[in-house]
């Protein structure tokens, strides 16, 4: 097996871990938001799923760099994937910095979010789940859709539209 095949397998595994962990954490996150409270076991599961996403992101990044070095191919699709992965990483970082402390506090106190002022922010907070879901699946689709001929702005415009629709859907 050559190096490119090994890197490609690792890359696919990174995307699978990232998308799978993100899907699990996104559904759990939205369930928690709808219930208005988080239990300690839910918080622990959210942390485990988040760890899987981070592992996937690290594997995806490391193997992606290796694949770039080997191929040297830079297309609109490539730049769109890089932007989307960066957005997913920044979104995850913001979730960890801003939301996880609040969720941890609520889980340990076993109180509803409205008791600590969290409920007022729920519509804005659900954007994290929408960005996460759309970005991971967009990266997956772009990685597989080799014949895609859209430009970088067209791809990102489509992603932004999907995020808006997904965010709106989080409220129903």
N, C-alpha and C positions, 0 to 999 in steps of 0.2 A: 504494500500500500504506500503510495507516494505522499509527500508532505501536504500537498493541496487537498487530497482526499481526507486526510486526518483533520486538517483545519476545517474543512467543510462540515465534517461530521460533528466536530466540536461546536461549530457555529450554529448548526441546526439544533443541537442539544441546548445551547444557550438560549436560543429563541424559544424553544419548547418550555424550558424551565421558567423563563421570564414571563411568557404569555400565560402559562398555566398558573404560576404563582400569582400573577396580577389578576387573572380571572377569579381565582379563589378569594383573594383579598378584596377585590372590588365588590363581589356579591356579598361578602361578609360585611364590608364597610357600609354598603347601602342598606342591608338588613338592620345593622346597628343604628343607622340614622333614622330609619323608619320606626324602629321600636322606641327610640328616644333614650335608650340606656344600653350599657355594655356590661356583660358579666366578665369575671376574671378569666374564665375559660375561653371566651370569645377573644379577649385581648391577647391571650397567649397564642391562640390560633392565628390571629392577625399578625403577630410578630413572627411566627414560623413561616407563614406565607410570604411575608415581606423578606425574610432571609432567603427564601427560594428565589424571589425576584432579583435580589442583589447578587446571588450566586450566578444566576442566568445572565445578568447584565455584565458581570465581570468576565464570564466565559465568552459571551458574545463579543465583547470589546476586544479581548485578547486575540481571539481567533480572527476577528474582523481585521485587525491590524495586520496579522499574518497574511491573510488573503489579499489585502491591498498591496503589501510588499511584493507578494508573488505575482500578482496580475497587473498592477499599476493601472487598472481600469477606473476611469472617473466619468460617470454618466449622470444625467439628471436624476435617474432612479437612485443612483448611489448617494448623491448629495441629499436627496429627499430622505433616504433611509437614515443617514447620519443625523439629519436635523430631527427626525422623529425619535430616534434613540436618545438624543440629547434632551429633547422635551420630556420623554418618559423618565429619564434620570433626574432632571430638575424637579419634575412633578413629585417623584418619589422622595427626593431630598426635602422638599417643602412639606410633604405629608409628615415625614419623620420629625422635622423641626417644629412644625406648628400644631399638628393634630395629635400625634402620638402622646405627647405629654398630657393633653386634655383627656384623651381616651383612657390613658393609664390612671389618671386621677379619678375619673368617673368610675372605672372598674373597681378600684380599691375602695371607694366610698359607697359603691352600689347605689348611686343616686341617679335620677333622671337628668338628662342634659339641661333641661330648662332651669334646674335649680342652680346651675353654675353659669348661666348666661349663654350657653352653647346653642340653644334652640334658635335664637334669632339669626344665627349665622348659617343654619342648615342649607338654605338654597344656594348660598355661595360656596359652601364646603363641598357640595355634591359635584362640583366641577372637577375636583381631584379624581373621583372615580371615572368620570366621563373621559378625561384626558388620558388616564391610565389605560382604560379598555381600548379606546380608539387607537392610541399610539402603538401599543403592543401588537394589535392585530393588523394595523396598517404596515408596520415593519415586516410582519410575517408575510402578508400578501405581496408587498413590494419585492421581497426576497424571492418569491416564487414566480412572479409575473415577469418573466424575462423579456417578453415581446412588447411590454408597455412602451409607448412612444410619447407620452405626455411630457410637457416641460416641467421644470422644477416648480414654478409658480402655480401651474395647473394642479399638480399633485398636492401641494400644500394647501391650496384653496379647497380642494376636495376634503382634505383632512380636517380643516377648520369647520367646514359645513357638517361633517360627521360628528365632530365634538359638540357643536351647537345642538344638533338633533339629539344626541345621546344625553346631553345635560338636561335638555327639556324633558326627555323621557324619564329621567331620574325622579321627577316630581310626581309621577303617576303610579 
